[in-house]
Amino acid sequence: MIRALHLFMGPTQVEPGCLSCCVYQNADKSTVILYMEHWSSWETLAMHIQTTRYVQLIELMEASLETPLLSFHNMQEARGMEYLKSVRGGLPISSIDLIKSEEK
């Protein structure tokens, strides 16, 4: 299954709008696989879903031993370190920050 997903990734990654494509396998449960695609827009994803190659991906998923889970997510906003700091409200973010605050 992993090999087949890797073969599927190559052509997908060069499609217009594909930002990334990854396959992950759980180290503890080798039957747990995550296949993830990141698209520039819903429109480019929709074009991808209409391809023959996508039908092949669905067929590959249907051939899996366990029932696959298929989901689509939309990230409207990305936040970084400033958000983390604001949520932590001045609390140390890591052990290094904790040590630094204790040194003061």
MOCOR-V758846 format. One record per pair of residues at least 12 apart in sequence whose C-alpha atoms are under 8 Angstrom apart, sorted by sequence separation. I is the first residue (numbers start at 1). J is the second residue. D is the distance in whole Angstrom. If there is no record, write none. Layout:
i=I j=J d=D
i=I j=J d=D
//
This chain:
i=9 j=21 d=6
i=23 j=35 d=5
i=9 j=22 d=7
i=22 j=35 d=6
i=23 j=36 d=6
i=21 j=35 d=8
i=22 j=36 d=5
i=21 j=36 d=6
i=22 j=37 d=7
i=21 j=37 d=4
i=6 j=23 d=7
i=20 j=37 d=6
i=21 j=38 d=6
i=5 j=23 d=7
i=19 j=37 d=8
i=20 j=38 d=5
i=18 j=37 d=7
i=19 j=38 d=5
i=20 j=39 d=7
i=18 j=38 d=6
i=19 j=39 d=5
i=2 j=23 d=7
i=18 j=39 d=5
i=19 j=40 d=6
i=17 j=39 d=6
i=18 j=40 d=6
i=2 j=25 d=8
i=17 j=40 d=5
i=17 j=41 d=7
i=18 j=44 d=8
i=17 j=44 d=5
i=18 j=45 d=8
i=16 j=44 d=7
i=17 j=45 d=8
i=5 j=35 d=8
i=2 j=33 d=8
i=15 j=48 d=8
i=31 j=66 d=8
i=8 j=53 d=8
i=8 j=57 d=7
i=5 j=57 d=8
i=1 j=60 d=8
i=1 j=64 d=8
//
